[in-house]
Amino acid sequence: MPNTGASHSITIRLQMDHQPGLFAKVAEIIGRLGGNIGAIDIVKITKGKITRDVTVDTSGDDHKDEITEQLSQLQGLKVLHISDRVLLMHLGGKIEVNSRFPLNSRDELSMAYTPGVARVCEAIHKDPQLAHNLTIKKNTVAIVSDGTAVLGLGDIGPEAAMPVMEGKAMLFKEFGGVDAFPICLDTTDTEEIIRTVKAIAPGFGGVNLEDISAPRCFEIERRLQEELNIPIFHDDQHGTAIVMIAGLINALKVVNKEAKDIKAVVAGVGAAGTACTKMMLDLGITNIIGLDRTGTLYEGRDNMNSSKIAYADITNPQKIKGGMDEAIKDADLFVGLSGPDVLSLVQLKTMARDPIIFAMSNPTPEIMPEIALPHVAVMATGRSDYPNQLNNVLCFPGIFKGALKCRAKSITEEMKLAAAHAIAATVKDSERCADYIIPGVFNKDVARNVSRAVRKAHK
């Protein structure tokens, strides 16, 4: 049966004859084809006809077409309309700006705007630091993207990236109480992006860089953090790494292994893979082997850019050469940040006792849980339809909530590691097991715990 979900749900409007058993045939077709029926609503009843809206979770466009095609062939039934529920949710965008105070009187208007606002402007002019308390800067983050590395879609441009950035803003508000605004830039030039973010920075307390392709993202983040006095955080790098490390802290407890003793393999050494590797080193793991499409990274290898050369300098102490076959042998941990079918079952079986598999690529992980689970001690993915979802939403709302509250000028390595430990500690010792190494995304304690840990680690 196909793997259905709300992310591919549709509402089918059916006009049906008043005919006994007709809707049972509708339900039978949808069920036989693997669709999952949700709400069933009567829209209108007329003489001899009944119009219903039927909500169905599907697995994708081909699945939708198959279901609607077979329904349309039923005698006594007409498919009037098909609505994509995801597209409907995005109509008009997903976020809006609201006033914090009403404007119902002349007095209120004179304080919020002219002439009273002039006094606030003068106060900030005399002491620019007051902007943190007297404007939205205190609790507002810019979500900046150029649309070059969006989800698994790649370089789709700034307009197409907007729905993701809007969704990110929703998550900031829902889970961290932080106001965030999507800013998608129509340029991929590194210097122009840096200049633009610097120019808009006065209105924001922090910047969340999002979906900017490697290796440009490294330079952009580094330069902005050097040239601005507010936190700059590339979530694709550091958010991914923090959540992965949080899961790893608990996974190691499940398998009763120490970080310093394990061998780790990282498939995919782009932005996220590099950040994960650096945090693994901070955690105490010393034997890490990274792989790109060419194979393992090691000192002296040809066909490496500057970021891969730097990666090889701090990893692969035994200078293992070759591909996944050579790298994965006797490994305790596999971290996948690359793409589907990177790790085979044959390769997995050569790993050490009680292996940990973090296959994090979306939507298709490096090895499917159905294949891996019988042979591993702990399995985690980036997907919501399997246990142990390694989702960045566990990190970035709390990270920024804490950084904004303590007026941090940057997010340090100590703050990142503190955030990872806070996420891991949200899973109680009595609850921790192979299927529960990371809190659920709707656990409201996570952002609060991360915020406190970040503030405590701030120096």
PyMOL commands that set and color helices and strands:
alter all, ss='L'
color gray80, all
select helices_A, chain A and resi 22-32+61-72+85-89+106-112+117-126+128-134+136-139+158-176+190-203+216-227+235-255+259-261+271-283+306-314+324-328+345-348+369-375+392-394+396-405+413-425+445-457
alter helices_A, ss='H'
color red, helices_A
select strands_A, chain A and resi 5-17+36-46+49-58+77-84+140-145+179-184+206-209+232-234+263-267+287-291+333-336+356-359+378-381
alter strands_A, ss='S'
color yellow, strands_A
deselect
rebuild
show_as cartoon
